[in-house]
Amino acid sequence: MKLLASLLMAAALAAPAFPALSQAASPAKPDLAKGEASYAAVCVACHAADGNSTIAANPKLAQQHPEYLVKQLQEFKSGKRANAIMQGFAATLTDADMKNIAWWVATKPAAPGFAKDKELVKLGERIYRGGIADRNIAACAGCHSPNGAGIPGQYPRLSGQHADYTAAQLVQFRDGVRTNSAQMTGVAAKLNDREIKAVSDYIAGLR
């Protein structure tokens, strides 16, 4: 009985340690205030104060899925996604900085965009919504959703993105310059310049 009592007392004394251990192991929550400060110091010149870049070559980041943004920043830093400018900026950021920035800019509402090329927008819509079956090109909507909202943590939001930026990324995937998504490389490899321009313009007007 004395042995049993000793074991029960030891277990009772040890029990409080387990919740503390679990709490210590849980990931830290994003610090939005630090994220805003880091964004203002590193990102604002190219991506605007609210993440809605006004420069067509620079992507809008507002309302983007934060997990996707963290992944891209990590891959810029490692060189997996090749871009000398972004690699330089990402190199100054810790994983915590990236997380804070990504979650902060995700809270900013995305500004709507507009399709501009009336002649191509119908072709873009067909590709986005239905793909091109006879060339085994999947519909963009399957991964990025019909309204371009994407799927959090998996596929980025495209709605309202600058057409110039989207087109440039598709060309980079197609030409092997951007190599951090085998899935997108496979899709872009089958698109010609006209189709890339059309679907990019259509995406700009999604909302």
Z-matrix of the N, CA and C atoms (Angstrom, degrees):
N
C 1 1.466
C 2 1.526 1 111.40
N 3 1.364 2 115.99 1 -39.87
C 4 1.460 3 119.15 2 179.22
C 5 1.527 4 111.31 3 -61.91
N 6 1.352 5 115.61 4 -38.44
C 7 1.463 6 120.32 5 179.08
C 8 1.518 7 110.59 6 -64.73
N 9 1.358 8 115.96 7 -43.50
C 10 1.462 9 120.39 8 179.30
C 11 1.529 10 111.15 9 -62.46
N 12 1.342 11 115.27 10 -42.50
C 13 1.461 12 119.29 11 179.60
C 14 1.521 13 111.42 12 -63.54
N 15 1.329 14 115.89 13 -38.95
C 16 1.464 15 119.96 14 179.01
C 17 1.517 16 111.18 15 -64.73
N 18 1.344 17 116.57 16 -41.05
C 19 1.460 18 120.47 17 179.46
C 20 1.523 19 111.45 18 -65.48
N 21 1.340 20 116.35 19 -41.94
C 22 1.471 21 119.73 20 179.48
C 23 1.517 22 111.10 21 -64.39
N 24 1.333 23 116.78 22 -39.72
C 25 1.464 24 120.18 23 179.27
C 26 1.526 25 110.64 24 -66.10
N 27 1.345 26 116.65 25 -40.67
C 28 1.466 27 120.70 26 179.12
C 29 1.525 28 110.42 27 -63.29
N 30 1.357 29 116.01 28 -40.54
C 31 1.461 30 120.15 29 179.61
C 32 1.520 31 110.75 30 -65.35
N 33 1.346 32 115.91 31 -40.05
C 34 1.463 33 119.82 32 -179.67
C 35 1.516 34 111.51 33 -65.51
N 36 1.330 35 116.10 34 -38.67
C 37 1.460 36 119.74 35 179.28
C 38 1.518 37 111.67 36 -69.44
N 39 1.324 38 115.78 37 -33.60
C 40 1.475 39 119.98 38 -177.72
C 41 1.513 40 112.14 39 -79.00
N 42 1.330 41 119.21 40 -24.30
C 43 1.462 42 122.62 41 -172.55
C 44 1.517 43 114.58 42 -56.94
N 45 1.339 44 120.16 43 -42.03
C 46 1.468 45 119.73 44 -178.29
C 47 1.520 46 113.80 45 -61.71
N 48 1.335 47 116.75 46 -20.66
C 49 1.464 48 119.60 47 -177.78
C 50 1.512 49 111.84 48 -69.52
N 51 1.339 50 117.33 49 -29.11
C 52 1.457 51 119.48 50 -174.32
C 53 1.527 52 113.35 51 -67.78
N 54 1.348 53 119.30 52 -46.60
C 55 1.467 54 118.54 53 175.66
C 56 1.520 55 112.55 54 -59.67
N 57 1.332 56 117.02 55 -38.48
C 58 1.462 57 120.18 56 179.79
C 59 1.513 58 110.72 57 -64.08
N 60 1.342 59 115.55 58 -41.67
C 61 1.462 60 119.78 59 178.75
C 62 1.525 61 110.50 60 -62.76
N 63 1.356 62 115.90 61 -42.99
C 64 1.462 63 120.60 62 179.75
C 65 1.519 64 111.14 63 -62.82
N 66 1.335 65 115.90 64 -40.38
C 67 1.463 66 120.45 65 -179.11
C 68 1.528 67 110.71 66 -66.56
N 69 1.341 68 115.81 67 -39.84
C 70 1.457 69 119.60 68 -179.07
C 71 1.510 70 111.79 69 -66.82
N 72 1.352 71 115.91 70 -30.25
C 73 1.458 72 119.95 71 -176.36
C 74 1.529 73 112.48 72 -81.81
N 75 1.337 74 117.96 73 -16.86
C 76 1.463 75 120.18 74 -177.75
C 77 1.529 76 109.74 75 -69.95
N 78 1.335 77 117.20 76 142.52
C 79 1.465 78 119.30 77 -178.06
C 80 1.522 79 112.42 78 -66.62
N 81 1.310 80 115.54 79 144.77
C 82 1.461 81 120.33 80 179.77
C 83 1.520 82 110.24 81 -67.16
N 84 1.330 83 115.93 82 143.54
C 85 1.455 84 120.24 83 177.37
C 86 1.522 85 109.91 84 -73.21
N 87 1.325 86 117.49 85 149.86
C 88 1.469 87 119.36 86 177.11
C 89 1.521 88 110.86 87 -60.83
N 90 1.308 89 115.89 88 140.51
C 91 1.464 90 122.05 89 176.33
C 92 1.532 91 107.00 90 -98.76
N 93 1.324 92 116.02 91 102.20
C 94 1.462 93 120.43 92 -173.74
C 95 1.526 94 112.23 93 -67.17
N 96 1.322 95 116.89 94 -33.25
C 97 1.472 96 119.56 95 178.64
C 98 1.530 97 110.11 96 -65.18
N 99 1.319 98 116.33 97 -44.11
C 100 1.462 99 119.53 98 176.61
C 101 1.523 100 110.84 99 -66.36
N 102 1.325 101 115.61 100 -35.79
C 103 1.455 102 119.62 101 178.22
C 104 1.512 103 111.95 102 -62.31
N 105 1.324 104 116.44 103 -42.67
C 106 1.462 105 120.94 104 178.06
C 107 1.524 106 110.90 105 -63.23
N 108 1.328 107 116.23 106 -42.14
C 109 1.469 108 120.08 107 -179.64
C 110 1.527 109 111.25 108 -66.24
N 111 1.317 110 117.23 109 -42.64
C 112 1.467 111 120.86 110 179.53
C 113 1.526 112 110.64 111 -67.02
N 114 1.319 113 115.85 112 -39.60
C 115 1.467 114 120.25 113 178.56
C 116 1.529 115 109.62 114 -61.50
N 117 1.331 116 116.41 115 -45.32
C 118 1.471 117 120.81 116 -179.17
C 119 1.522 118 111.15 117 -62.57
N 120 1.320 119 116.55 118 -32.81
C 121 1.465 120 120.29 119 -177.65
C 122 1.518 121 113.03 120 -80.71
N 123 1.348 122 117.31 121 -32.43
C 124 1.464 123 120.51 122 -169.33
C 125 1.530 124 113.69 123 -114.03
N 126 1.339 125 117.43 124 -35.72
C 127 1.472 126 120.57 125 -165.89
C 128 1.523 127 115.51 126 -107.93
N 129 1.324 128 116.66 127 -24.14
C 130 1.460 129 120.42 128 -165.61
C 131 1.524 130 113.61 129 -62.66
N 132 1.319 131 118.80 130 -33.03
C 133 1.461 132 120.88 131 -175.61
C 134 1.527 133 112.16 132 -62.49
N 135 1.307 134 117.13 133 -33.58
C 136 1.469 135 120.45 134 -177.76
C 137 1.529 136 113.24 135 -100.40
N 138 1.334 137 116.93 136 -27.83
C 139 1.460 138 119.47 137 -171.63
C 140 1.531 139 113.58 138 -114.12
N 141 1.340 140 118.10 139 6.03
C 142 1.467 141 124.58 140 176.63
C 143 1.522 142 111.98 141 73.70
N 144 1.315 143 114.68 142 159.66
C 145 1.468 144 120.87 143 -171.88
C 146 1.521 145 113.09 144 -62.59
N 147 1.342 146 116.80 145 -30.88
C 148 1.464 147 119.67 146 -177.58
C 149 1.522 148 112.44 147 -108.77
N 150 1.326 149 117.35 148 13.43
C 151 1.459 150 120.60 149 179.29
C 152 1.513 151 114.71 150 82.80
N 153 1.333 152 117.00 151 0.89
C 154 1.464 153 120.89 152 178.96
C 155 1.527 154 109.19 153 -100.93
N 156 1.314 155 115.41 154 78.49
C 157 1.460 156 121.26 155 -178.11
C 158 1.525 157 111.30 156 -50.68
N 159 1.332 158 115.41 157 137.70
C 160 1.463 159 120.32 158 175.88
C 161 1.532 160 110.93 159 -100.35
N 162 1.322 161 116.36 160 1.49
C 163 1.463 162 122.23 161 178.69
C 164 1.521 163 107.93 162 -101.27
N 165 1.323 164 117.02 163 117.48
C 166 1.467 165 121.05 164 -170.63
C 167 1.519 166 113.68 165 -60.93
N 168 1.328 167 117.36 166 -24.52
C 169 1.464 168 120.20 167 -179.79
C 170 1.522 169 112.20 168 -80.10
N 171 1.334 170 117.22 169 -14.57
C 172 1.462 171 121.46 170 -178.57
C 173 1.521 172 109.50 171 -108.40
N 174 1.307 173 117.85 172 131.39
C 175 1.467 174 119.12 173 -173.78
C 176 1.510 175 114.13 174 -70.38
N 177 1.310 176 115.16 175 150.20
C 178 1.458 177 121.25 176 167.41
C 179 1.533 178 107.27 177 -73.18
N 180 1.317 179 116.52 178 132.75
C 181 1.460 180 121.99 179 -179.81
C 182 1.524 181 112.49 180 -107.82
N 183 1.321 182 117.20 181 -18.03
C 184 1.459 183 121.09 182 -177.47
C 185 1.522 184 111.10 183 -56.10
N 186 1.321 185 115.41 184 134.33
C 187 1.464 186 123.74 185 174.99
C 188 1.533 187 112.91 186 68.00
N 189 1.321 188 116.90 187 10.37
C 190 1.465 189 119.42 188 176.54
C 191 1.528 190 109.23 189 -73.10
N 192 1.322 191 116.92 190 151.11
C 193 1.461 192 120.35 191 179.44
C 194 1.529 193 109.22 192 -63.05
N 195 1.318 194 118.04 193 123.66
C 196 1.470 195 119.66 194 -174.10
C 197 1.518 196 113.72 195 -62.58
N 198 1.327 197 117.21 196 -33.60
C 199 1.470 198 119.40 197 178.58
C 200 1.525 199 110.54 198 -61.76
N 201 1.324 200 115.98 199 -38.60
C 202 1.464 201 120.47 200 178.72
C 203 1.524 202 110.49 201 -66.40
N 204 1.323 203 117.19 202 -42.87
C 205 1.464 204 120.64 203 179.58
C 206 1.528 205 111.28 204 -62.73
N 207 1.321 206 117.28 205 -42.26
C 208 1.464 207 120.61 206 178.44
C 209 1.529 208 109.90 207 -61.20
N 210 1.316 209 116.25 208 -44.37
C 211 1.467 210 120.29 209 179.69
C 212 1.527 211 111.08 210 -59.61
N 213 1.324 212 117.11 211 -44.21
C 214 1.460 213 120.16 212 -179.47
C 215 1.528 214 111.14 213 -65.68
N 216 1.318 215 117.37 214 -42.80
C 217 1.464 216 120.36 215 178.79
C 218 1.528 217 111.30 216 -62.48
N 219 1.322 218 116.55 217 -41.85
C 220 1.462 219 119.91 218 178.07
C 221 1.528 220 111.13 219 -63.53
N 222 1.325 221 116.45 220 -36.98
C 223 1.468 222 119.92 221 -178.15
C 224 1.526 223 112.17 222 -79.00
N 225 1.330 224 117.23 223 -28.02
C 226 1.467 225 119.19 224 169.79
C 227 1.529 226 108.99 225 -64.49
N 228 1.310 227 115.93 226 -45.48
C 229 1.470 228 120.79 227 -177.24
C 230 1.524 229 111.46 228 -62.37
N 231 1.326 230 116.75 229 -41.98
C 232 1.467 231 120.73 230 -177.85
C 233 1.527 232 112.97 231 -78.83
N 234 1.338 233 116.20 232 -16.79
C 235 1.452 234 120.55 233 -176.39
C 236 1.515 235 113.67 234 91.66
N 237 1.328 236 117.42 235 -1.17
C 238 1.465 237 119.98 236 178.38
C 239 1.521 238 110.91 237 -62.91
N 240 1.340 239 115.87 238 -35.07
C 241 1.463 240 121.05 239 171.61
C 242 1.518 241 107.12 240 -106.73
N 243 1.315 242 116.54 241 114.01
C 244 1.466 243 121.25 242 -171.20
C 245 1.524 244 111.71 243 -81.17
N 246 1.323 245 116.22 244 117.86
C 247 1.452 246 122.84 245 172.72
C 248 1.521 247 106.31 246 -166.41
N 249 1.323 248 116.34 247 108.73
C 250 1.464 249 120.72 248 -172.45
C 251 1.527 250 112.14 249 -60.81
N 252 1.338 251 116.98 250 -39.01
C 253 1.462 252 120.33 251 -178.75
C 254 1.526 253 110.14 252 -66.64
N 255 1.341 254 115.93 253 -50.92
C 256 1.461 255 119.30 254 -177.72
C 257 1.524 256 111.81 255 -68.59
N 258 1.313 257 117.79 256 -31.77
C 259 1.458 258 119.07 257 177.70
C 260 1.529 259 110.37 258 -63.66
N 261 1.319 260 115.97 259 -39.09
C 262 1.459 261 119.77 260 178.17
C 263 1.515 262 112.35 261 -62.78
N 264 1.339 263 116.95 262 -43.88
C 265 1.461 264 119.88 263 178.60
C 266 1.529 265 111.06 264 -68.13
N 267 1.339 266 116.44 265 -46.40
C 268 1.467 267 120.59 266 -177.02
C 269 1.523 268 111.81 267 -63.21
N 270 1.330 269 116.43 268 -29.99
C 271 1.471 270 120.52 269 -179.72
C 272 1.517 271 112.25 270 -62.04
N 273 1.327 272 116.74 271 -23.42
C 274 1.473 273 120.37 272 -178.79
C 275 1.528 274 112.01 273 -85.91
N 276 1.331 275 117.41 274 -6.35
C 277 1.457 276 121.40 275 -173.61
C 278 1.524 277 111.80 276 -102.93
N 279 1.328 278 116.50 277 139.01
C 280 1.454 279 121.51 278 170.38
C 281 1.526 280 108.56 279 -84.53
N 282 1.328 281 116.96 280 169.70
C 283 1.462 282 119.85 281 176.23
C 284 1.531 283 110.64 282 -59.39
N 285 1.329 284 116.57 283 -37.39
C 286 1.470 285 119.86 284 178.93
C 287 1.526 286 110.82 285 -66.22
N 288 1.336 287 117.22 286 -40.18
C 289 1.467 288 120.72 287 176.97
C 290 1.525 289 110.36 288 -59.16
N 291 1.329 290 115.44 289 -46.46
C 292 1.468 291 120.62 290 -178.76
C 293 1.523 292 110.67 291 -59.78
N 294 1.325 293 115.49 292 -45.26
C 295 1.465 294 119.97 293 -179.66
C 296 1.529 295 110.78 294 -63.00
N 297 1.319 296 116.65 295 -45.28
C 298 1.465 297 120.21 296 -179.45
C 299 1.527 298 111.41 297 -62.15
N 300 1.329 299 116.73 298 -45.26
C 301 1.468 300 121.40 299 179.49
C 302 1.525 301 110.59 300 -61.83
N 303 1.328 302 115.85 301 -48.14
C 304 1.470 303 120.93 302 -175.31
C 305 1.521 304 111.36 303 -61.81
N 306 1.323 305 116.71 304 -43.18
C 307 1.475 306 118.96 305 -178.56
C 308 1.523 307 111.07 306 -72.71
N 309 1.340 308 116.45 307 -31.35
C 310 1.469 309 117.94 308 178.16
C 311 1.524 310 110.86 309 -69.20
N 312 1.328 311 117.62 310 -50.39
C 313 1.467 312 119.82 311 -175.74
C 314 1.532 313 110.98 312 -67.67
N 315 1.330 314 116.95 313 -24.97
C 316 1.466 315 120.28 314 176.62
C 317 1.522 316 112.00 315 -66.41
N 318 1.342 317 117.12 316 -20.73
C 319 1.467 318 120.00 317 179.16
C 320 1.529 319 112.32 318 -81.46
N 321 1.321 320 118.15 319 -9.81
C 322 1.465 321 121.82 320 -178.45
C 323 1.528 322 109.56 321 -84.58
N 324 1.317 323 119.39 322 129.96
C 325 1.464 324 121.49 323 179.08
C 326 1.535 325 111.33 324 -64.51
N 327 1.312 326 115.58 325 137.33
C 328 1.462 327 120.32 326 178.57
C 329 1.525 328 110.25 327 -77.00
N 330 1.313 329 116.07 328 134.51
C 331 1.467 330 120.51 329 175.29
C 332 1.527 331 109.22 330 -77.19
N 333 1.319 332 118.12 331 139.27
C 334 1.470 333 119.50 332 179.90
C 335 1.519 334 111.71 333 -68.54
N 336 1.326 335 114.92 334 152.85
C 337 1.462 336 120.90 335 174.91
C 338 1.514 337 109.76 336 -114.13
N 339 1.324 338 116.26 337 -175.55
C 340 1.461 339 120.33 338 -176.33
C 341 1.520 340 109.97 339 -143.74
N 342 1.329 341 115.68 340 138.16
C 343 1.464 342 120.52 341 170.51
C 344 1.528 343 107.50 342 -73.65
N 345 1.324 344 117.33 343 142.69
C 346 1.460 345 121.18 344 -174.72
C 347 1.526 346 114.00 345 -116.68
N 348 1.325 347 116.26 346 -25.10
C 349 1.466 348 119.50 347 -173.70
C 350 1.529 349 110.14 348 -101.58
N 351 1.317 350 116.82 349 96.82
C 352 1.461 351 121.31 350 -175.82
C 353 1.521 352 112.24 351 -62.70
N 354 1.321 353 116.57 352 -30.67
C 355 1.460 354 119.79 353 -178.02
C 356 1.525 355 112.24 354 -71.54
N 357 1.320 356 116.43 355 -31.24
C 358 1.465 357 119.80 356 -175.66
C 359 1.526 358 114.05 357 -100.65
N 360 1.329 359 117.56 358 -15.53
C 361 1.453 360 119.26 359 -171.54
C 362 1.527 361 112.42 360 -63.07
N 363 1.332 362 118.09 361 -32.29
C 364 1.472 363 120.27 362 178.64
C 365 1.523 364 110.93 363 -67.74
N 366 1.320 365 116.43 364 -39.85
C 367 1.466 366 120.11 365 175.32
C 368 1.526 367 109.46 366 -62.95
N 369 1.319 368 116.79 367 -43.80
C 370 1.459 369 120.84 368 178.58
C 371 1.514 370 112.26 369 -59.76
N 372 1.316 371 116.09 370 -41.49
C 373 1.468 372 120.30 371 178.55
C 374 1.527 373 110.95 372 -62.65
N 375 1.348 374 116.63 373 -43.03
C 376 1.468 375 119.97 374 -179.95
C 377 1.527 376 110.99 375 -61.58
N 378 1.314 377 116.44 376 -42.51
C 379 1.469 378 120.10 377 -179.87
C 380 1.524 379 110.24 378 -67.65
N 381 1.323 380 116.44 379 -46.03
C 382 1.461 381 120.50 380 -176.91
C 383 1.525 382 110.99 381 -62.66
N 384 1.312 383 116.08 382 -44.75
C 385 1.467 384 119.81 383 -173.73
C 386 1.527 385 113.49 384 -86.90
N 387 1.331 386 117.22 385 -31.79
C 388 1.462 387 118.40 386 -174.42
C 389 1.509 388 115.90 387 -125.34
N 390 1.331 389 117.75 388 -5.54
C 391 1.459 390 120.13 389 -176.74
C 392 1.518 391 111.17 390 69.16
N 393 1.325 392 115.79 391 -162.17
C 394 1.467 393 121.68 392 175.31
C 395 1.523 394 106.13 393 -130.78
N 396 1.326 395 115.10 394 96.07
C 397 1.468 396 121.04 395 -169.05
C 398 1.524 397 113.43 396 -59.70
N 399 1.346 398 117.32 397 -42.27
C 400 1.468 399 118.91 398 -174.21
C 401 1.531 400 112.71 399 -71.91
N 402 1.341 401 117.25 400 -9.28
C 403 1.472 402 120.76 401 175.86
C 404 1.533 403 111.49 402 -117.96
N 405 1.322 404 115.08 403 14.72
C 406 1.467 405 121.34 404 177.55
C 407 1.532 406 112.83 405 55.04
N 408 1.328 407 115.45 406 40.50
C 409 1.460 408 120.71 407 175.69
C 410 1.522 409 107.95 408 -99.46
N 411 1.313 410 115.73 409 117.80
C 412 1.467 411 120.80 410 -176.79
C 413 1.524 412 111.39 411 -71.91
N 414 1.321 413 115.77 412 151.79
C 415 1.458 414 121.26 413 175.25
C 416 1.518 415 110.03 414 -67.54
N 417 1.319 416 117.02 415 133.97
C 418 1.471 417 121.71 416 178.11
C 419 1.522 418 110.97 417 -60.87
N 420 1.347 419 115.70 418 -34.50
C 421 1.461 420 121.40 419 -176.60
C 422 1.520 421 112.27 420 -60.86
N 423 1.323 422 117.58 421 -24.99
C 424 1.457 423 120.71 422 -178.83
C 425 1.518 424 112.75 423 -60.63
N 426 1.324 425 116.94 424 -34.89
C 427 1.469 426 121.38 425 179.57
C 428 1.528 427 112.76 426 -105.43
N 429 1.324 428 116.07 427 -33.01
C 430 1.468 429 119.69 428 -173.89
C 431 1.519 430 113.12 429 -101.60
N 432 1.334 431 117.02 430 3.81
C 433 1.459 432 126.53 431 178.06
C 434 1.524 433 111.60 432 72.74
N 435 1.333 434 117.16 433 153.14
C 436 1.466 435 120.79 434 -176.41
C 437 1.524 436 114.90 435 -57.21
N 438 1.321 437 117.02 436 -32.32
C 439 1.478 438 119.56 437 -178.89
C 440 1.523 439 112.53 438 -99.15
N 441 1.331 440 116.92 439 7.70
C 442 1.465 441 120.45 440 177.09
C 443 1.510 442 115.02 441 81.29
N 444 1.335 443 117.42 442 12.08
C 445 1.468 444 120.29 443 -177.29
C 446 1.519 445 112.55 444 -75.47
N 447 1.331 446 117.75 445 -16.68
C 448 1.450 447 120.57 446 -179.30
C 449 1.515 448 112.59 447 72.64
N 450 1.333 449 115.29 448 -173.38
C 451 1.461 450 121.46 449 178.21
C 452 1.522 451 107.24 450 -125.11
N 453 1.337 452 118.10 451 115.53
C 454 1.469 453 120.75 452 -175.23
C 455 1.526 454 113.23 453 -50.22
N 456 1.319 455 114.97 454 132.50
C 457 1.448 456 121.84 455 176.86
C 458 1.511 457 114.89 456 80.58
N 459 1.333 458 117.18 457 -10.25
C 460 1.455 459 119.90 458 -177.17
C 461 1.530 460 112.38 459 -122.01
N 462 1.336 461 115.43 460 -57.11
C 463 1.457 462 119.67 461 -175.51
C 464 1.528 463 109.62 462 -126.28
N 465 1.330 464 118.14 463 133.86
C 466 1.462 465 120.75 464 -172.40
C 467 1.521 466 113.76 465 -70.62
N 468 1.308 467 113.25 466 156.35
C 469 1.460 468 121.37 467 170.40
C 470 1.525 469 107.88 468 -68.97
N 471 1.339 470 116.84 469 133.33
C 472 1.466 471 122.01 470 177.83
C 473 1.521 472 112.36 471 -113.99
N 474 1.306 473 117.09 472 -21.69
C 475 1.461 474 122.49 473 -173.38
C 476 1.523 475 112.55 474 -49.80
N 477 1.341 476 116.40 475 123.80
C 478 1.454 477 121.80 476 175.28
C 479 1.514 478 115.17 477 78.75
N 480 1.335 479 117.10 478 3.19
C 481 1.468 480 119.27 479 -178.73
C 482 1.526 481 110.79 480 -66.85
N 483 1.315 482 116.83 481 147.11
C 484 1.464 483 120.60 482 178.57
C 485 1.532 484 110.43 483 -55.75
N 486 1.323 485 116.57 484 130.48
C 487 1.462 486 120.62 485 -179.86
C 488 1.523 487 111.52 486 -61.23
N 489 1.322 488 116.80 487 -38.84
C 490 1.469 489 119.85 488 -179.95
C 491 1.524 490 111.05 489 -61.37
N 492 1.317 491 116.66 490 -41.61
C 493 1.464 492 120.10 491 -179.76
C 494 1.524 493 110.83 492 -67.56
N 495 1.338 494 116.98 493 -46.83
C 496 1.468 495 120.33 494 179.91
C 497 1.519 496 110.86 495 -59.60
N 498 1.325 497 116.29 496 -45.29
C 499 1.464 498 120.14 497 179.59
C 500 1.527 499 111.12 498 -61.72
N 501 1.312 500 117.27 499 -41.93
C 502 1.461 501 120.65 500 -179.94
C 503 1.524 502 111.16 501 -62.59
N 504 1.341 503 116.70 502 -39.19
C 505 1.469 504 119.32 503 179.09
C 506 1.520 505 111.62 504 -68.03
N 507 1.323 506 117.19 505 -40.46
C 508 1.465 507 120.17 506 178.28
C 509 1.525 508 111.01 507 -63.47
N 510 1.326 509 116.64 508 -40.58
C 511 1.475 510 120.10 509 177.32
C 512 1.528 511 110.31 510 -64.40
N 513 1.335 512 116.79 511 -40.54
C 514 1.460 513 119.91 512 178.95
C 515 1.524 514 111.69 513 -65.52
N 516 1.321 515 116.94 514 -39.71
C 517 1.466 516 119.60 515 174.51
C 518 1.530 517 110.23 516 -61.97
N 519 1.323 518 115.55 517 -46.47
C 520 1.466 519 120.17 518 -177.34
C 521 1.525 520 112.34 519 -62.81
N 522 1.342 521 115.55 520 -38.99
C 523 1.462 522 120.03 521 -174.27
C 524 1.533 523 113.43 522 -90.83
N 525 1.334 524 116.65 523 2.44
C 526 1.457 525 119.53 524 177.23
C 527 1.511 526 114.76 525 80.54
N 528 1.336 527 117.10 526 12.43
C 529 1.464 528 120.59 527 177.45
C 530 1.531 529 110.26 528 -78.76
N 531 1.316 530 115.45 529 -43.61
C 532 1.463 531 120.88 530 175.07
C 533 1.526 532 107.83 531 -100.48
N 534 1.316 533 115.48 532 122.27
C 535 1.468 534 119.59 533 -171.37
C 536 1.528 535 113.28 534 -125.91
N 537 1.327 536 117.73 535 17.81
C 538 1.466 537 118.47 536 -174.35
C 539 1.525 538 113.59 537 -96.05
N 540 1.336 539 117.52 538 18.77
C 541 1.464 540 121.58 539 172.80
C 542 1.525 541 108.51 540 -153.62
N 543 1.328 542 115.50 541 101.62
C 544 1.468 543 119.61 542 179.57
C 545 1.523 544 111.23 543 -61.67
N 546 1.325 545 116.45 544 -33.86
C 547 1.462 546 121.04 545 179.94
C 548 1.528 547 110.89 546 -62.98
N 549 1.336 548 116.59 547 -46.42
C 550 1.458 549 119.74 548 -179.58
C 551 1.529 550 111.63 549 -71.56
N 552 1.301 551 117.77 550 -32.42
C 553 1.466 552 120.15 551 175.62
C 554 1.519 553 109.85 552 -61.20
N 555 1.332 554 115.97 553 -42.29
C 556 1.459 555 120.41 554 179.96
C 557 1.513 556 113.11 555 -64.08
N 558 1.324 557 116.76 556 -38.43
C 559 1.472 558 120.49 557 178.99
C 560 1.525 559 110.56 558 -71.36
N 561 1.327 560 116.32 559 -50.46
C 562 1.468 561 120.77 560 -174.89
C 563 1.523 562 112.28 561 -64.74
N 564 1.318 563 116.62 562 -29.05
C 565 1.466 564 120.50 563 -179.15
C 566 1.523 565 112.34 564 -60.19
N 567 1.327 566 116.84 565 -22.28
C 568 1.465 567 121.41 566 -176.37
C 569 1.525 568 113.29 567 -98.75
N 570 1.325 569 117.07 568 -1.19
C 571 1.464 570 120.51 569 -176.85
C 572 1.521 571 111.10 570 -99.97
N 573 1.333 572 116.05 571 138.78
C 574 1.462 573 119.22 572 174.01
C 575 1.529 574 110.21 573 -91.27
N 576 1.316 575 116.53 574 174.71
C 577 1.470 576 120.32 575 -175.03
C 578 1.527 577 112.35 576 -59.52
N 579 1.316 578 116.82 577 -40.63
C 580 1.457 579 120.70 578 -178.08
C 581 1.531 580 110.62 579 -65.50
N 582 1.310 581 116.42 580 -41.41
C 583 1.469 582 120.57 581 179.59
C 584 1.529 583 110.99 582 -67.99
N 585 1.311 584 116.83 583 -38.80
C 586 1.464 585 120.28 584 177.12
C 587 1.528 586 110.31 585 -62.93
N 588 1.314 587 116.47 586 -44.61
C 589 1.462 588 120.19 587 179.24
C 590 1.526 589 110.60 588 -62.95
N 591 1.328 590 116.73 589 -40.90
C 592 1.464 591 121.19 590 -177.61
C 593 1.527 592 111.82 591 -66.08
N 594 1.321 593 116.98 592 -48.65
C 595 1.463 594 119.26 593 -176.79
C 596 1.531 595 110.62 594 -70.25
N 597 1.320 596 117.58 595 -32.34
C 598 1.470 597 120.57 596 177.95
C 599 1.522 598 110.78 597 -66.91
N 600 1.326 599 116.40 598 -39.81
C 601 1.463 600 120.38 599 178.99
C 602 1.522 601 110.39 600 -67.34
N 603 1.323 602 116.63 601 -39.31
C 604 1.465 603 120.05 602 178.61
C 605 1.530 604 110.85 603 -63.85
N 606 1.330 605 115.61 604 -42.93
C 607 1.473 606 120.60 605 179.67
C 608 1.531 607 111.10 606 -59.58
N 609 1.330 608 116.53 607 -37.72
C 610 1.460 609 120.17 608 -179.20
C 611 1.521 610 112.14 609 -58.94
N 612 1.319 611 117.22 610 -29.34
C 613 1.453 612 121.10 611 -178.18
C 614 1.511 613 114.83 612 -94.36
N 615 1.328 614 117.21 613 -1.75
C 616 1.463 615 119.76 614 -179.76
C 617 1.527 616 110.29 615 -69.29
N 618 1.322 617 115.03 616 144.98
C 619 1.474 618 120.20 617 175.40
C 620 1.515 619 110.34 618 -160.80
